[in-house]
Amino acid sequence: MRHYEMMAVIDADLDSDSDEAAVKKIESLITKNHGKIEKIDQLGKRRLAYEINHKREGNYRVLYFNGDPSTINEIDRVMDITDEVLRFGIFRMPEKR
Protein backbone atom coordinates (compact mmCIF):
# COMPACT_ATOMS: atom_id res chain seq x y z
CA MET A 1 0.00 0.00 0.00
CA ARG A 2 1.13 3.50 -0.77
CA HIS A 3 0.79 6.65 1.30
CA TYR A 4 -1.41 9.45 -0.04
CA GLU A 5 -2.50 12.93 0.93
CA MET A 6 -5.82 14.31 -0.27
CA MET A 7 -6.84 17.96 -0.08
CA ALA A 8 -10.57 18.57 -0.47
CA VAL A 9 -12.32 21.92 -0.68
CA ILE A 10 -15.90 21.50 0.52
CA ASP A 11 -18.65 24.04 -0.18
CA ALA A 12 -18.62 26.60 2.66
CA ASP A 13 -22.35 27.30 2.25
CA LEU A 14 -23.21 23.87 3.69
CA ASP A 15 -24.32 23.67 7.31
CA SER A 16 -22.07 21.81 9.75
CA ASP A 17 -24.09 18.56 9.49
CA SER A 18 -23.86 18.51 5.70
CA ASP A 19 -20.16 19.36 5.89
CA GLU A 20 -19.52 16.44 8.24
CA ALA A 21 -21.64 14.18 6.02
CA ALA A 22 -19.44 15.09 3.04
CA VAL A 23 -16.30 14.19 5.03
CA LYS A 24 -17.88 10.91 6.19
CA LYS A 25 -18.70 10.13 2.55
CA ILE A 26 -15.04 10.60 1.63
CA GLU A 27 -13.94 8.46 4.60
CA SER A 28 -16.31 5.63 3.69
CA LEU A 29 -15.21 5.81 0.06
CA ILE A 30 -11.59 5.30 1.11
CA THR A 31 -12.30 2.47 3.57
CA LYS A 32 -14.76 0.74 1.22
CA ASN A 33 -12.01 0.55 -1.40
CA HIS A 34 -9.52 -1.11 0.98
CA GLY A 35 -7.84 2.09 2.11
CA LYS A 36 -6.91 3.03 5.66
CA ILE A 37 -7.22 6.60 6.95
CA GLU A 38 -4.33 7.74 9.15
CA LYS A 39 -5.30 11.32 9.95
CA ILE A 40 -7.73 14.10 8.98
CA ASP A 41 -6.82 17.77 9.39
CA GLN A 42 -9.43 20.51 9.26
CA LEU A 43 -7.91 23.72 7.98
CA GLY A 44 -11.18 25.63 8.25
CA LYS A 45 -12.98 28.10 6.05
CA ARG A 46 -10.76 30.04 3.67
CA ARG A 47 -11.23 32.38 0.78
CA LEU A 48 -10.62 30.79 -2.61
CA ALA A 49 -8.08 32.30 -5.00
CA TYR A 50 -10.79 32.42 -7.67
CA GLU A 51 -14.49 31.59 -7.93
CA ILE A 52 -15.40 27.93 -8.28
CA ASN A 53 -19.05 27.27 -9.20
CA HIS A 54 -19.90 30.85 -8.13
CA LYS A 55 -18.43 30.22 -4.65
CA ARG A 56 -15.83 32.45 -3.00
CA GLU A 57 -15.07 30.38 0.14
CA GLY A 58 -14.49 26.74 0.97
CA ASN A 59 -13.80 24.48 3.94
CA TYR A 60 -10.41 22.86 3.51
CA ARG A 61 -9.78 19.29 4.70
CA VAL A 62 -6.59 17.25 4.37
CA LEU A 63 -6.82 13.46 4.63
CA TYR A 64 -3.78 11.22 5.00
CA PHE A 65 -4.39 7.60 4.05
CA ASN A 66 -2.91 4.38 2.71
CA GLY A 67 -4.31 2.66 -0.35
CA ASP A 68 -3.74 0.91 -3.63
CA PRO A 69 -3.66 2.70 -7.00
CA SER A 70 -7.06 1.18 -7.78
CA THR A 71 -8.40 2.93 -4.66
CA ILE A 72 -7.26 6.26 -6.09
CA ASN A 73 -9.01 5.63 -9.41
CA GLU A 74 -12.33 5.01 -7.66
CA ILE A 75 -11.93 8.05 -5.38
CA ASP A 76 -11.18 10.19 -8.43
CA ARG A 77 -14.27 8.95 -10.23
CA VAL A 78 -16.66 9.52 -7.32
CA MET A 79 -15.22 12.87 -6.23
CA ASP A 80 -15.65 14.27 -9.75
CA ILE A 81 -19.42 13.79 -9.50
CA THR A 82 -19.84 14.85 -5.85
CA ASP A 83 -21.55 18.25 -5.64
CA GLU A 84 -20.40 19.12 -2.11
CA VAL A 85 -16.71 18.99 -3.07
CA LEU A 86 -15.63 22.03 -5.08
CA ARG A 87 -12.05 20.85 -5.75
CA PHE A 88 -9.79 18.04 -4.63
CA GLY A 89 -6.28 16.77 -5.22
CA ILE A 90 -4.69 13.44 -4.37
CA PHE A 91 -0.92 13.30 -3.98
CA ARG A 92 1.34 10.30 -3.45
CA MET A 93 3.61 10.80 -0.47
CA PRO A 94 7.20 9.56 -0.35
CA GLU A 95 7.75 6.23 1.38
CA LYS A 96 8.76 6.41 5.04
CA ARG A 97 12.35 5.34 5.59
MDTraj code that builds the backbone (N, CA, C; nanometers):
import mdtraj as md
import numpy as np

residues = "MET ARG HIS TYR GLU MET MET ALA VAL ILE ASP ALA ASP LEU ASP SER ASP SER ASP GLU ALA ALA VAL LYS LYS ILE GLU SER LEU ILE THR LYS ASN HIS GLY LYS ILE GLU LYS ILE ASP GLN LEU GLY LYS ARG ARG LEU ALA TYR GLU ILE ASN HIS LYS ARG GLU GLY ASN TYR ARG VAL LEU TYR PHE ASN GLY ASP PRO SER THR ILE ASN GLU ILE ASP ARG VAL MET ASP ILE THR ASP GLU VAL LEU ARG PHE GLY ILE PHE ARG MET PRO GLU LYS ARG".split()
xyz = np.array([
    [0.0836, -0.1188, 0.0000],
    [0.0000, 0.0000, 0.0000],
    [0.0875, 0.1244, 0.0000],
    [0.0407, 0.2242, -0.0689],
    [0.1131, 0.3496, -0.0774],
    [0.0488, 0.4543, 0.0129],
    [0.1276, 0.5553, 0.0457],
    [0.0795, 0.6648, 0.1305],
    [0.0322, 0.7793, 0.0409],
    [-0.0841, 0.8361, 0.0741],
    [-0.1412, 0.9452, -0.0040],
    [-0.1873, 1.0575, 0.0874],
    [-0.1926, 1.1765, 0.0281],
    [-0.2498, 1.2935, 0.0933],
    [-0.3571, 1.3475, -0.0006],
    [-0.4728, 1.3771, 0.0547],
    [-0.5819, 1.4313, -0.0267],
    [-0.6283, 1.5629, 0.0332],
    [-0.6302, 1.6661, -0.0485],
    [-0.6839, 1.7960, -0.0076],
    [-0.8198, 1.8097, -0.0738],
    [-0.9217, 1.8380, 0.0055],
    [-1.0568, 1.8567, -0.0470],
    [-1.1087, 1.9927, -0.0032],
    [-1.1678, 2.0643, -0.0968],
    [-1.2317, 2.1923, -0.0675],
    [-1.3820, 2.1684, -0.0745],
    [-1.4470, 2.1780, 0.0408],
    [-1.5899, 2.1504, 0.0520],
    [-1.6656, 2.2828, 0.0541],
    [-1.7810, 2.2844, -0.0078],
    [-1.8652, 2.4036, -0.0177],
    [-1.8878, 2.4655, 0.1207],
    [-1.8499, 2.5919, 0.1362],
    [-1.8616, 2.6605, 0.2660],
    [-2.0057, 2.6981, 0.2989],
    [-2.0949, 2.6950, 0.2006],
    [-2.2352, 2.7298, 0.2251],
    [-2.3127, 2.6174, 0.2933],
    [-2.2535, 2.4993, 0.3035],
    [-2.3207, 2.3870, 0.3689],
    [-2.3251, 2.4093, 0.5196],
    [-2.4298, 2.3601, 0.5846],
    [-2.4325, 2.3668, 0.7307],
    [-2.3354, 2.2628, 0.7864],
    [-2.3096, 2.2672, 0.9152],
    [-2.2071, 2.1805, 0.9745],
    [-2.2409, 2.0327, 0.9600],
    [-2.3700, 1.9970, 0.9653],
    [-2.4085, 1.8564, 0.9493],
    [-2.3796, 1.8068, 0.8079],
    [-2.4114, 1.8885, 0.7087],
    [-2.3859, 1.8506, 0.5696],
    [-2.2366, 1.8448, 0.5411],
    [-2.1617, 1.9352, 0.6038],
    [-2.0163, 1.9361, 0.5885],
    [-1.9568, 1.8065, 0.6438],
    [-1.9999, 1.7688, 0.7635],
    [-1.9517, 1.6439, 0.8238],
    [-1.9954, 1.5228, 0.7422],
    [-2.1155, 1.5277, 0.6855],
    [-2.1639, 1.4175, 0.6017],
    [-2.0771, 1.4025, 0.4770],
    [-2.0316, 1.5143, 0.4208],
    [-1.9438, 1.5085, 0.3040],
    [-1.8100, 1.4444, 0.3403],
    [-1.7567, 1.4788, 0.4580],
    [-1.6301, 1.4194, 0.5030],
    [-1.6486, 1.2704, 0.5302],
    [-1.7600, 1.2330, 0.5928],
    [-1.7883, 1.0909, 0.6192],
    [-1.8014, 1.0132, 0.4889],
    [-1.8571, 1.0776, 0.3864],
    [-1.8699, 1.0129, 0.2555],
    [-1.7316, 0.9836, 0.1968],
    [-1.6405, 1.0791, 0.2112],
    [-1.5038, 1.0596, 0.1628],
    [-1.4357, 0.9481, 0.2420],
    [-1.4529, 0.9504, 0.3745],
    [-1.3938, 0.8462, 0.4595],
    [-1.4441, 0.7080, 0.4203],
    [-1.5749, 0.6943, 0.4028],
    [-1.6310, 0.5632, 0.3691],
    [-1.5871, 0.5191, 0.2307],
    [-1.5696, 0.6134, 0.1405],
    [-1.5214, 0.5811, 0.0063],
    [-1.3809, 0.5219, 0.0124],
    [-1.2963, 0.5798, 0.0965],
    [-1.1594, 0.5296, 0.1108],
    [-1.1592, 0.3914, 0.1750],
    [-1.2311, 0.3752, 0.2856],
    [-1.2296, 0.2465, 0.3566],
    [-1.3001, 0.1368, 0.2776],
    [-1.4043, 0.1731, 0.2030],
    [-1.4763, 0.0744, 0.1216],
    [-1.3874, 0.0181, 0.0110],
    [-1.2917, 0.0977, -0.0344],
    [-1.2006, 0.0554, -0.1405],
    [-1.0658, 0.0102, -0.0846],
    [-1.0681, -0.0482, 0.0338],
    [-0.9523, -0.1113, 0.0984],
    [-0.8423, -0.0127, 0.1355],
    [-0.8799, 0.1112, 0.1637],
    [-0.7842, 0.2094, 0.2112],
    [-0.7938, 0.2223, 0.3623],
    [-0.6928, 0.2846, 0.4213],
    [-0.6910, 0.3032, 0.5661],
    [-0.6547, 0.4489, 0.5953],
    [-0.7442, 0.5187, 0.6637],
    [-0.7224, 0.6597, 0.6953],
    [-0.6313, 0.6704, 0.8170],
    [-0.5262, 0.7519, 0.8041],
    [-0.4332, 0.7737, 0.9145],
    [-0.4703, 0.8971, 0.9958],
    [-0.5080, 1.0053, 0.9256],
    [-0.5298, 1.1321, 0.9951],
    [-0.6127, 1.2248, 0.9066],
    [-0.6953, 1.3080, 0.9701],
    [-0.7725, 1.4098, 0.8979],
    [-0.7482, 1.5440, 0.9660],
    [-0.7029, 1.6411, 0.8883],
    [-0.6823, 1.7773, 0.9389],
    [-0.7909, 1.8680, 0.8832],
    [-0.8449, 1.9524, 0.9693],
    [-0.9434, 2.0509, 0.9262],
    [-0.8749, 2.1863, 0.9267],
    [-0.8573, 2.2438, 0.8087],
    [-0.7905, 2.3724, 0.7982],
    [-0.8878, 2.4888, 0.8085],
    [-1.0169, 2.4599, 0.8053],
    [-1.1182, 2.5626, 0.8252],
    [-1.1612, 2.6324, 0.6980],
    [-1.2432, 2.7341, 0.7173],
    [-1.2982, 2.8099, 0.6049],
    [-1.1950, 2.9112, 0.5576],
    [-1.1723, 2.9108, 0.4261],
    [-1.0764, 3.0042, 0.3672],
    [-1.1313, 3.0600, 0.2367],
    [-1.0843, 3.1753, 0.2041],
    [-1.1230, 3.2385, 0.0782],
    [-1.0493, 3.1679, -0.0358],
    [-1.1216, 3.1419, -0.1443],
    [-1.0624, 3.0786, -0.2613],
    [-0.9864, 3.1825, -0.3435],
    [-0.8856, 3.1389, -0.4163],
    [-0.8082, 3.2300, -0.4998],
    [-0.8926, 3.2832, -0.6157],
    [-0.9879, 3.2021, -0.6601],
    [-1.0792, 3.2421, -0.7670],
    [-1.2117, 3.1696, -0.7462],
    [-1.3165, 3.2189, -0.8080],
    [-1.4491, 3.1589, -0.7927],
    [-1.4533, 3.0190, -0.8524],
    [-1.5152, 2.9282, -0.7795],
    [-1.5403, 2.7930, -0.8285],
    [-1.6902, 2.7699, -0.8128],
    [-1.7588, 2.7473, -0.9227],
    [-1.9045, 2.7272, -0.9200],
    [-1.9760, 2.8414, -0.8472],
    [-1.9319, 2.9634, -0.8730],
    [-1.9899, 3.0850, -0.8134],
    [-1.9722, 3.0901, -0.6616],
    [-1.8728, 3.0222, -0.6089],
    [-1.8433, 3.0224, -0.4649],
    [-1.7113, 3.0948, -0.4427],
    [-1.7040, 3.1695, -0.3349],
    [-1.5833, 3.2448, -0.3004],
    [-1.5070, 3.1856, -0.1829],
    [-1.5712, 3.0972, -0.1026],
    [-1.5068, 3.0377, 0.0144],
    [-1.5275, 2.8874, 0.0147],
    [-1.4361, 2.8186, 0.0830],
    [-1.4485, 2.6741, 0.0966],
    [-1.3888, 2.6270, 0.2279],
    [-1.4363, 2.5128, 0.2754],
    [-1.3797, 2.4481, 0.3940],
    [-1.2740, 2.3493, 0.3472],
    [-1.1529, 2.3686, 0.3942],
    [-1.0412, 2.2855, 0.3513],
    [-1.0220, 2.1688, 0.4472],
    [-1.0072, 2.0493, 0.3919],
    [-0.9778, 1.9292, 0.4697],
    [-0.8604, 1.8579, 0.4041],
    [-0.7718, 1.8040, 0.4861],
    [-0.6592, 1.7250, 0.4372],
    [-0.6694, 1.5871, 0.5004],
    [-0.6728, 1.4839, 0.4159],
    [-0.6822, 1.3457, 0.4628],
    [-0.5532, 1.2734, 0.4264],
    [-0.4958, 1.2045, 0.5226],
    [-0.3778, 1.1217, 0.4999],
    [-0.4238, 0.9771, 0.5081],
    [-0.3919, 0.8981, 0.4057],
    [-0.4387, 0.7603, 0.4051],
    [-0.3456, 0.6702, 0.3258],
    [-0.3622, 0.5399, 0.3458],
    [-0.2905, 0.4378, 0.2707],
    [-0.3892, 0.3718, 0.1763],
    [-0.3427, 0.3327, 0.0596],
    [-0.4314, 0.2661, -0.0347],
    [-0.3565, 0.2157, -0.1559],
    [-0.4273, 0.1417, -0.2370],
    [-0.3741, 0.0906, -0.3628],
    [-0.4056, 0.1903, -0.4743],
    [-0.3333, 0.1821, -0.5868],
    [-0.3656, 0.2703, -0.6999],
    [-0.5102, 0.2550, -0.7481],
    [-0.5668, 0.1364, -0.7367],
    [-0.7064, 0.1179, -0.7778],
    [-0.8005, 0.1961, -0.6861],
    [-0.7621, 0.2124, -0.5603],
    [-0.8398, 0.2930, -0.4662],
    [-0.8458, 0.4376, -0.5148],
    [-0.7342, 0.4881, -0.5624],
    [-0.7259, 0.6263, -0.6094],
    [-0.8151, 0.6474, -0.7308],
    [-0.8165, 0.5506, -0.8218],
    [-0.9008, 0.5626, -0.9410],
    [-1.0478, 0.5752, -0.9038],
    [-1.0933, 0.4961, -0.8082],
    [-1.2332, 0.5005, -0.7658],
    [-1.2645, 0.6311, -0.6934],
    [-1.1730, 0.6776, -0.6080],
    [-1.1934, 0.8047, -0.5376],
    [-1.2041, 0.9182, -0.6391],
    [-1.1147, 0.9189, -0.7367],
    [-1.1177, 1.0194, -0.8434],
    [-1.2534, 1.0224, -0.9135],
    [-1.3017, 0.9057, -0.9492],
    [-1.4271, 0.8946, -1.0233],
    [-1.5444, 0.9500, -0.9422],
    [-1.5528, 0.9103, -0.8157],
    [-1.6658, 0.9517, -0.7322],
    [-1.6564, 1.0998, -0.6943],
    [-1.5372, 1.1473, -0.6641],
    [-1.5216, 1.2873, -0.6231],
    [-1.5563, 1.3836, -0.7369],
    [-1.5313, 1.3424, -0.8613],
    [-1.5649, 1.4273, -0.9754],
    [-1.7146, 1.4545, -0.9855],
    [-1.7975, 1.3625, -0.9376],
    [-1.9425, 1.3792, -0.9496],
    [-2.0096, 1.4175, -0.8177],
    [-1.9301, 1.4449, -0.7148],
    [-1.9844, 1.4845, -0.5846],
    [-2.0016, 1.6363, -0.5816],
    [-2.1246, 1.6812, -0.5593],
    [-2.1547, 1.8247, -0.5644],
    [-2.0976, 1.9031, -0.4470],
    [-2.0856, 1.8403, -0.3298],
    [-2.0404, 1.9122, -0.2109],
    [-1.8932, 1.9503, -0.2188],
    [-1.8151, 1.8757, -0.2966],
    [-1.6713, 1.8992, -0.3070],
    [-1.6450, 1.9889, -0.4277],
    [-1.5904, 2.1081, -0.4006],
    [-1.5627, 2.2027, -0.5083],
    [-1.4370, 2.1640, -0.5855],
    [-1.3320, 2.1267, -0.5147],
    [-1.2052, 2.0845, -0.5750],
    [-1.1405, 1.9821, -0.4838],
    [-1.0551, 1.8985, -0.5427],
    [-0.9786, 1.8038, -0.4633],
    [-0.8508, 1.7697, -0.5385],
    [-0.7533, 1.7238, -0.4638],
    [-0.6281, 1.6768, -0.5221],
    [-0.5757, 1.5622, -0.4383],
    [-0.5255, 1.4594, -0.5058],
    [-0.4685, 1.3439, -0.4365],
    [-0.3217, 1.3357, -0.4757],
    [-0.2354, 1.3281, -0.3754],
    [-0.0917, 1.3296, -0.3983],
    [-0.0274, 1.2096, -0.3308],
    [0.0610, 1.1423, -0.4034],
    [0.1335, 1.0298, -0.3450],
    [0.2479, 1.0843, -0.2614],
    [0.2573, 1.0355, -0.1390],
    [0.3605, 1.0805, -0.0469],
    [0.4828, 0.9896, -0.0600],
    [0.6009, 1.0417, -0.0309],
    [0.7199, 0.9561, -0.0347],
    [0.7117, 0.8473, 0.0723],
    [0.7730, 0.7353, 0.0432],
    [0.7749, 0.6232, 0.1380],
    [0.8525, 0.6624, 0.2629],
    [0.8058, 0.6152, 0.3776],
    [0.8759, 0.6407, 0.5039],
    [0.9997, 0.5527, 0.5092],
    [1.1103, 0.6117, 0.5524],
    [1.2354, 0.5345, 0.5590],
    [1.2780, 0.5159, 0.7005],
])
top = md.Topology()
chain = top.add_chain()
for i, resn in enumerate(residues, 1):
    res = top.add_residue(resn, chain, resSeq=i)
    for name in ("N", "CA", "C"):
        top.add_atom(name, md.element.get_by_symbol(name[0]), res)
traj = md.Trajectory(xyz[None], top)
